[in-house]
């Protein structure tokens, strides 16, 4: 009888330790993504008018590629009736790059 109680106690300790080890370990959390906002789409992706010439390394002395990026926004109305504005940067199209060059030439003259 005493042997069975000691076996039950040992099994209980093993189960308890295993529960604590697996329960308290750090779980990797992925950063929240705002791509999936529930609500009614009020305005699809449109340009905001802001452009950016992205350079990978500012402190480099060697020539680098300039990447022309365009900012866009999307407006969604959430369940509370609030407007949620999402912003993103995307690579510019050839037509948008031509617009930038045309504006630069117009200002130059």
ZAGU-259811 format. One record per atom (N, C-alpha, C): atom name; x, y, z; residue in one letter; residue number from 1. Coordinates in nm, 4 decimals. Layout:
site, X, Y, Z, code, pos
CA, X, Y, Z, A, NUM $
...
end
This chain:
site, X, Y, Z, code, pos
N, 0.0830, -0.1189, 0.0000, X, 1 $
CA, 0.0000, 0.0000, 0.0000, X, 1 $
C, 0.0875, 0.1254, 0.0000, X, 1 $
N, 0.1919, 0.1240, 0.0844, X, 2 $
CA, 0.2787, 0.2405, 0.0913, X, 2 $
C, 0.3572, 0.2573, -0.0386, X, 2 $
N, 0.3900, 0.1474, -0.1029, X, 3 $
CA, 0.4615, 0.1521, -0.2304, X, 3 $
C, 0.3763, 0.2176, -0.3387, X, 3 $
N, 0.2463, 0.1897, -0.3449, X, 4 $
CA, 0.1580, 0.2477, -0.4470, X, 4 $
C, 0.1435, 0.3988, -0.4274, X, 4 $
N, 0.1411, 0.4449, -0.3007, X, 5 $
CA, 0.1315, 0.5890, -0.2769, X, 5 $
C, 0.2596, 0.6604, -0.3192, X, 5 $
N, 0.3719, 0.5994, -0.3007, X, 6 $
CA, 0.4970, 0.6624, -0.3425, X, 6 $
C, 0.5078, 0.6672, -0.4953, X, 6 $
N, 0.4564, 0.5646, -0.5641, X, 7 $
CA, 0.4556, 0.5661, -0.7102, X, 7 $
C, 0.3633, 0.6759, -0.7614, X, 7 $
N, 0.2465, 0.6902, -0.6997, X, 8 $
CA, 0.1518, 0.7955, -0.7383, X, 8 $
C, 0.2142, 0.9327, -0.7129, X, 8 $
N, 0.2832, 0.9495, -0.6026, X, 9 $
CA, 0.3470, 1.0774, -0.5707, X, 9 $
C, 0.4576, 1.1100, -0.6711, X, 9 $
N, 0.5370, 1.0108, -0.7087, X, 10 $
CA, 0.6446, 1.0332, -0.8064, X, 10 $
C, 0.5861, 1.0688, -0.9426, X, 10 $
N, 0.4815, 0.9979, -0.9835, X, 11 $
CA, 0.4166, 1.0297, -1.1125, X, 11 $
C, 0.3571, 1.1703, -1.1079, X, 11 $
N, 0.2974, 1.2080, -0.9955, X, 12 $
CA, 0.2417, 1.3427, -0.9794, X, 12 $
C, 0.3486, 1.4504, -0.9906, X, 12 $
N, 0.4652, 1.4242, -0.9292, X, 13 $
CA, 0.5761, 1.5201, -0.9370, X, 13 $
C, 0.6261, 1.5316, -1.0811, X, 13 $
N, 0.6388, 1.4207, -1.1503, X, 14 $
CA, 0.6858, 1.4232, -1.2897, X, 14 $
C, 0.5882, 1.5004, -1.3787, X, 14 $
N, 0.4580, 1.4742, -1.3612, X, 15 $
CA, 0.3567, 1.5457, -1.4402, X, 15 $
C, 0.3583, 1.6946, -1.4065, X, 15 $
N, 0.3739, 1.7281, -1.2786, X, 16 $
CA, 0.3788, 1.8688, -1.2371, X, 16 $
C, 0.4988, 1.9420, -1.2948, X, 16 $
N, 0.6160, 1.8770, -1.2900, X, 17 $
CA, 0.7372, 1.9390, -1.3455, X, 17 $
C, 0.7241, 1.9560, -1.4964, X, 17 $
N, 0.6705, 1.8543, -1.5638, X, 18 $
CA, 0.6528, 1.8652, -1.7092, X, 18 $
C, 0.5553, 1.9775, -1.7449, X, 18 $
N, 0.4489, 1.9908, -1.6671, X, 19 $
CA, 0.3527, 2.0986, -1.6909, X, 19 $
C, 0.4178, 2.2349, -1.6718, X, 19 $
N, 0.4992, 2.2489, -1.5681, X, 20 $
CA, 0.5660, 2.3762, -1.5437, X, 20 $
C, 0.6671, 2.4080, -1.6532, X, 20 $
N, 0.7424, 2.3083, -1.6972, X, 21 $
CA, 0.8440, 2.3308, -1.8005, X, 21 $
C, 0.7788, 2.3752, -1.9303, X, 21 $
N, 0.6750, 2.3053, -1.9725, X, 22 $
CA, 0.6103, 2.3396, -2.0987, X, 22 $
C, 0.5167, 2.4598, -2.0859, X, 22 $
N, 0.4644, 2.4854, -1.9692, X, 23 $
CA, 0.3725, 2.5975, -1.9501, X, 23 $
C, 0.4416, 2.7316, -1.9378, X, 23 $
N, 0.5598, 2.7343, -1.8768, X, 24 $
CA, 0.6279, 2.8607, -1.8518, X, 24 $
C, 0.7379, 2.8938, -1.9517, X, 24 $
N, 0.7580, 2.8108, -2.0518, X, 25 $
CA, 0.8633, 2.8410, -2.1488, X, 25 $
C, 0.8208, 2.9598, -2.2348, X, 25 $
N, 0.9195, 3.0287, -2.2863, X, 26 $
CA, 0.8921, 3.1461, -2.3693, X, 26 $
C, 0.8392, 3.1023, -2.5046, X, 26 $
N, 0.7318, 3.1633, -2.5419, X, 27 $
CA, 0.6743, 3.1346, -2.6725, X, 27 $
C, 0.7107, 3.2495, -2.7645, X, 27 $
N, 0.7530, 3.2162, -2.8851, X, 28 $
CA, 0.7875, 3.3195, -2.9816, X, 28 $
C, 0.6609, 3.3868, -3.0283, X, 28 $
N, 0.6601, 3.5178, -3.0175, X, 29 $
CA, 0.5456, 3.5939, -3.0634, X, 29 $
C, 0.5819, 3.6660, -3.1910, X, 29 $
N, 0.4975, 3.6529, -3.2880, X, 30 $
CA, 0.5190, 3.7228, -3.4129, X, 30 $
C, 0.4615, 3.8632, -3.3999, X, 30 $
N, 0.5287, 3.9611, -3.4572, X, 31 $
CA, 0.4746, 4.0967, -3.4481, X, 31 $
C, 0.3390, 4.1032, -3.5167, X, 31 $
N, 0.2533, 4.1851, -3.4607, X, 32 $
CA, 0.1191, 4.1990, -3.5161, X, 32 $
C, 0.1218, 4.2569, -3.6560, X, 32 $
N, 0.0424, 4.2029, -3.7390, X, 33 $
CA, 0.0355, 4.2500, -3.8765, X, 33 $
C, -0.0953, 4.3232, -3.8965, X, 33 $
N, -0.0889, 4.4376, -3.9615, X, 34 $
CA, -0.2085, 4.5170, -3.9842, X, 34 $
C, -0.2640, 4.4962, -4.1241, X, 34 $
N, -0.2220, 4.3890, -4.1891, X, 35 $
CA, -0.2713, 4.3643, -4.3239, X, 35 $
C, -0.4169, 4.3210, -4.3247, X, 35 $
N, -0.4607, 4.2576, -4.2175, X, 36 $
CA, -0.5953, 4.2021, -4.2146, X, 36 $
C, -0.6831, 4.2773, -4.1157, X, 36 $
N, -0.7180, 4.4001, -4.1466, X, 37 $
CA, -0.8063, 4.4781, -4.0618, X, 37 $
C, -0.9483, 4.4525, -4.1086, X, 37 $
N, -1.0316, 4.4080, -4.0154, X, 38 $
CA, -1.1711, 4.3826, -4.0498, X, 38 $
C, -1.2471, 4.5143, -4.0560, X, 38 $
N, -1.3294, 4.5277, -4.1550, X, 39 $
CA, -1.4101, 4.6478, -4.1681, X, 39 $
C, -1.4511, 4.6702, -4.3112, X, 39 $
N, -1.5092, 4.7867, -4.3334, X, 40 $
CA, -1.5584, 4.8234, -4.4658, X, 40 $
C, -1.4526, 4.9089, -4.5350, X, 40 $
N, -1.4179, 4.8709, -4.6560, X, 41 $
CA, -1.3198, 4.9463, -4.7336, X, 41 $
C, -1.3828, 5.0759, -4.7813, X, 41 $
N, -1.3275, 5.1894, -4.7363, X, 42 $
CA, -1.3787, 5.3197, -4.7782, X, 42 $
C, -1.2992, 5.3754, -4.8955, X, 42 $
N, -1.1686, 5.3481, -4.8964, X, 43 $
CA, -1.0826, 5.3984, -5.0033, X, 43 $
C, -0.9698, 5.2987, -5.0235, X, 43 $
N, -0.9560, 5.2496, -5.1469, X, 44 $
CA, -0.8505, 5.1533, -5.1768, X, 44 $
C, -0.7167, 5.2269, -5.1851, X, 44 $
N, -0.6086, 5.1540, -5.2119, X, 45 $
CA, -0.4745, 5.2122, -5.2133, X, 45 $
C, -0.4670, 5.3260, -5.3149, X, 45 $
N, -0.4337, 5.4458, -5.2658, X, 46 $
CA, -0.4139, 5.5633, -5.3518, X, 46 $
C, -0.2840, 5.6311, -5.3101, X, 46 $
N, -0.2242, 5.7012, -5.4043, X, 47 $
CA, -0.0987, 5.7712, -5.3747, X, 47 $
C, -0.1254, 5.8916, -5.2855, X, 47 $
N, -0.0331, 5.9152, -5.1935, X, 48 $
CA, -0.0443, 6.0313, -5.1056, X, 48 $
C, 0.0290, 6.1516, -5.1618, X, 48 $
N, 0.1153, 6.1299, -5.2589, X, 49 $
CA, 0.1924, 6.2390, -5.3159, X, 49 $
C, 0.3352, 6.2457, -5.2632, X, 49 $
N, 0.3671, 6.1647, -5.1660, X, 50 $
CA, 0.5024, 6.1631, -5.1111, X, 50 $
C, 0.5865, 6.0595, -5.1844, X, 50 $
N, 0.7109, 6.0987, -5.2142, X, 51 $
CA, 0.8053, 6.0070, -5.2767, X, 51 $
C, 0.9296, 6.0010, -5.1904, X, 51 $
N, 1.0100, 5.8989, -5.2108, X, 52 $
CA, 1.1305, 5.8813, -5.1320, X, 52 $
C, 1.2367, 5.8170, -5.2199, X, 52 $
N, 1.3566, 5.8707, -5.2141, X, 53 $
CA, 1.4710, 5.8074, -5.2786, X, 53 $
C, 1.5452, 5.7295, -5.1713, X, 53 $
N, 1.5251, 5.6003, -5.1699, X, 54 $
CA, 1.5840, 5.5145, -5.0672, X, 54 $
C, 1.7257, 5.4757, -5.1073, X, 54 $
N, 1.8182, 5.4875, -5.0126, X, 55 $
CA, 1.9569, 5.4465, -5.0321, X, 55 $
C, 1.9888, 5.3429, -4.9240, X, 55 $
N, 2.0394, 5.2250, -4.9624, X, 56 $
CA, 2.0668, 5.1214, -4.8616, X, 56 $
C, 2.1662, 5.1640, -4.7530, X, 56 $
N, 2.2759, 5.2284, -4.7897, X, 57 $
CA, 2.3770, 5.2692, -4.6915, X, 57 $
C, 2.4114, 5.4155, -4.7139, X, 57 $
N, 2.3754, 5.5008, -4.6198, X, 58 $
CA, 2.4007, 5.6439, -4.6352, X, 58 $
C, 2.5488, 5.6790, -4.6215, X, 58 $
N, 2.6221, 5.6082, -4.5384, X, 59 $
CA, 2.7607, 5.6435, -4.5080, X, 59 $
C, 2.8619, 5.5841, -4.6044, X, 59 $
N, 2.8167, 5.5167, -4.7068, X, 60 $
CA, 2.9091, 5.4537, -4.8000, X, 60 $
C, 2.9664, 5.5576, -4.8967, X, 60 $
N, 3.0940, 5.5441, -4.9288, X, 61 $
CA, 3.1571, 5.6371, -5.0224, X, 61 $
C, 3.1486, 5.5880, -5.1666, X, 61 $
N, 3.1087, 5.4648, -5.1855, X, 62 $
CA, 3.0976, 5.4106, -5.3214, X, 62 $
C, 2.9607, 5.4472, -5.3807, X, 62 $
N, 2.9508, 5.4526, -5.5143, X, 63 $
CA, 2.8215, 5.4835, -5.5774, X, 63 $
C, 2.7174, 5.3774, -5.5417, X, 63 $
N, 2.5947, 5.4253, -5.5223, X, 64 $
CA, 2.4878, 5.3348, -5.4844, X, 64 $
C, 2.3647, 5.3591, -5.5702, X, 64 $
N, 2.2795, 5.2615, -5.5720, X, 65 $
CA, 2.1555, 5.2717, -5.6464, X, 65 $
C, 2.0522, 5.3467, -5.5637, X, 65 $
N, 1.9871, 5.4447, -5.6239, X, 66 $
CA, 1.8753, 5.5120, -5.5598, X, 66 $
C, 1.7478, 5.4370, -5.5961, X, 66 $
N, 1.6674, 5.4073, -5.4974, X, 67 $
CA, 1.5420, 5.3368, -5.5200, X, 67 $
C, 1.4290, 5.4359, -5.4991, X, 67 $
N, 1.3509, 5.4606, -5.6035, X, 68 $
CA, 1.2387, 5.5534, -5.5950, X, 68 $
C, 1.1185, 5.4783, -5.5390, X, 68 $
N, 1.0657, 5.5290, -5.4257, X, 69 $
CA, 0.9500, 5.4669, -5.3628, X, 69 $
C, 0.8359, 5.5676, -5.3555, X, 69 $
N, 0.7142, 5.5174, -5.3553, X, 70 $
CA, 0.5939, 5.5991, -5.3516, X, 70 $
C, 0.5118, 5.5568, -5.2304, X, 70 $
N, 0.4586, 5.6559, -5.1579, X, 71 $
CA, 0.3746, 5.6249, -5.0424, X, 71 $
C, 0.2290, 5.6149, -5.0860, X, 71 $
N, 0.1594, 5.5151, -5.0313, X, 72 $
CA, 0.0173, 5.4966, -5.0603, X, 72 $
C, -0.0593, 5.4812, -4.9289, X, 72 $
N, -0.1895, 5.5121, -4.9346, X, 73 $
CA, -0.2727, 5.4931, -4.8162, X, 73 $
C, -0.4021, 5.4226, -4.8535, X, 73 $
N, -0.4586, 5.3530, -4.7557, X, 74 $
CA, -0.5867, 5.2850, -4.7709, X, 74 $
C, -0.6683, 5.3170, -4.6468, X, 74 $
N, -0.7975, 5.3443, -4.6634, X, 75 $
CA, -0.8838, 5.3802, -4.5515, X, 75 $
C, -0.9892, 5.2716, -4.5339, X, 75 $
N, -0.9996, 5.2209, -4.4104, X, 76 $
CA, -1.0965, 5.1184, -4.3753, X, 76 $
C, -1.1751, 5.1681, -4.2542, X, 76 $
N, -1.3063, 5.1477, -4.2569, X, 77 $
CA, -1.3882, 5.1810, -4.1405, X, 77 $
C, -1.4060, 5.0541, -4.0583, X, 77 $
N, -1.3615, 5.0578, -3.9326, X, 78 $
CA, -1.3696, 4.9381, -3.8487, X, 78 $
C, -1.5088, 4.9243, -3.7888, X, 78 $
N, -1.5292, 4.8220, -3.7068, X, 79 $
CA, -1.6601, 4.7928, -3.6495, X, 79 $
C, -1.7091, 4.9023, -3.5549, X, 79 $
N, -1.6190, 4.9826, -3.5006, X, 80 $
CA, -1.6556, 5.0911, -3.4094, X, 80 $
C, -1.6907, 5.2188, -3.4841, X, 80 $
N, -1.6805, 5.2179, -3.6168, X, 81 $
CA, -1.7112, 5.3359, -3.6955, X, 81 $
C, -1.5939, 5.4310, -3.7119, X, 81 $
N, -1.4746, 5.3891, -3.6717, X, 82 $
CA, -1.3561, 5.4731, -3.6824, X, 82 $
C, -1.2853, 5.4438, -3.8136, X, 82 $
N, -1.2270, 5.5471, -3.8722, X, 83 $
CA, -1.1481, 5.5291, -3.9933, X, 83 $
C, -1.0065, 5.4873, -3.9557, X, 83 $
N, -0.9613, 5.3784, -4.0142, X, 84 $
CA, -0.8253, 5.3289, -3.9931, X, 84 $
C, -0.7492, 5.3512, -4.1225, X, 84 $
N, -0.6415, 5.4284, -4.1157, X, 85 $
CA, -0.5618, 5.4598, -4.2337, X, 85 $
C, -0.4353, 5.3753, -4.2299, X, 85 $
N, -0.4138, 5.2997, -4.3357, X, 86 $
CA, -0.2926, 5.2194, -4.3489, X, 86 $
C, -0.2008, 5.2880, -4.4488, X, 86 $
N, -0.0723, 5.2953, -4.4159, X, 87 $
CA, 0.0274, 5.3534, -4.5052, X, 87 $
C, 0.1258, 5.2452, -4.5459, X, 87 $
N, 0.1748, 5.2546, -4.6681, X, 88 $
CA, 0.2785, 5.1621, -4.7147, X, 88 $
C, 0.3640, 5.2329, -4.8187, X, 88 $
N, 0.4866, 5.1869, -4.8308, X, 89 $
CA, 0.5778, 5.2330, -4.9344, X, 89 $
C, 0.5923, 5.1210, -5.0357, X, 89 $
N, 0.5867, 5.1551, -5.1617, X, 90 $
CA, 0.6063, 5.0559, -5.2671, X, 90 $
C, 0.7015, 5.1145, -5.3697, X, 90 $
N, 0.7583, 5.0273, -5.4529, X, 91 $
CA, 0.8469, 5.0733, -5.5585, X, 91 $
C, 0.7668, 5.1501, -5.6625, X, 91 $
N, 0.8245, 5.2562, -5.7141, X, 92 $
CA, 0.7565, 5.3382, -5.8142, X, 92 $
C, 0.7550, 5.2676, -5.9492, X, 92 $
N, 0.6524, 5.2969, -6.0268, X, 93 $
CA, 0.6448, 5.2436, -6.1624, X, 93 $
C, 0.7262, 5.3341, -6.2551, X, 93 $
N, 0.7446, 5.2908, -6.3772, X, 94 $
CA, 0.8203, 5.3701, -6.4746, X, 94 $
C, 0.7480, 5.5023, -6.5013, X, 94 $
N, 0.6153, 5.4988, -6.5102, X, 95 $
CA, 0.5385, 5.6213, -6.5354, X, 95 $
C, 0.5551, 5.7209, -6.4207, X, 95 $
N, 0.5559, 5.6720, -6.2974, X, 96 $
CA, 0.5756, 5.7611, -6.1830, X, 96 $
C, 0.7163, 5.8184, -6.1813, X, 96 $
N, 0.8137, 5.7394, -6.2200, X, 97 $
CA, 0.9509, 5.7903, -6.2277, X, 97 $
C, 0.9624, 5.8983, -6.3346, X, 97 $
N, 0.8925, 5.8793, -6.4471, X, 98 $
CA, 0.8926, 5.9812, -6.5530, X, 98 $
C, 0.8281, 6.1098, -6.5041, X, 98 $
N, 0.7229, 6.0999, -6.4217, X, 99 $
CA, 0.6601, 6.2191, -6.3630, X, 99 $
C, 0.7588, 6.2957, -6.2761, X, 99 $
N, 0.8362, 6.2236, -6.1967, X, 100 $
CA, 0.9352, 6.2880, -6.1093, X, 100 $
C, 1.0402, 6.3603, -6.1927, X, 100 $
N, 1.0885, 6.2956, -6.2978, X, 101 $
CA, 1.1906, 6.3570, -6.3842, X, 101 $
C, 1.1317, 6.4794, -6.4537, X, 101 $
N, 1.0073, 6.4702, -6.5015, X, 102 $
CA, 0.9451, 6.5842, -6.5690, X, 102 $
C, 0.9277, 6.7019, -6.4737, X, 102 $
N, 0.8867, 6.6759, -6.3502, X, 103 $
CA, 0.8734, 6.7825, -6.2514, X, 103 $
C, 1.0083, 6.8450, -6.2185, X, 103 $
N, 1.1116, 6.7611, -6.2095, X, 104 $
CA, 1.2437, 6.8132, -6.1786, X, 104 $
C, 1.2946, 6.9022, -6.2918, X, 104 $
N, 1.2724, 6.8604, -6.4178, X, 105 $
CA, 1.3142, 6.9425, -6.5313, X, 105 $
C, 1.2352, 7.0724, -6.5379, X, 105 $
N, 1.1079, 7.0688, -6.5046, X, 106 $
CA, 1.0248, 7.1899, -6.5070, X, 106 $
C, 1.0727, 7.2889, -6.4018, X, 106 $
N, 1.1115, 7.2421, -6.2834, X, 107 $
CA, 1.1609, 7.3304, -6.1774, X, 107 $
C, 1.2986, 7.3841, -6.2093, X, 107 $
N, 1.3744, 7.3086, -6.2862, X, 108 $
CA, 1.5115, 7.3465, -6.3192, X, 108 $
C, 1.5158, 7.4654, -6.4145, X, 108 $
N, 1.4154, 7.4771, -6.5029, X, 109 $
CA, 1.4163, 7.5835, -6.6045, X, 109 $
C, 1.3593, 7.7112, -6.5569, X, 109 $
end
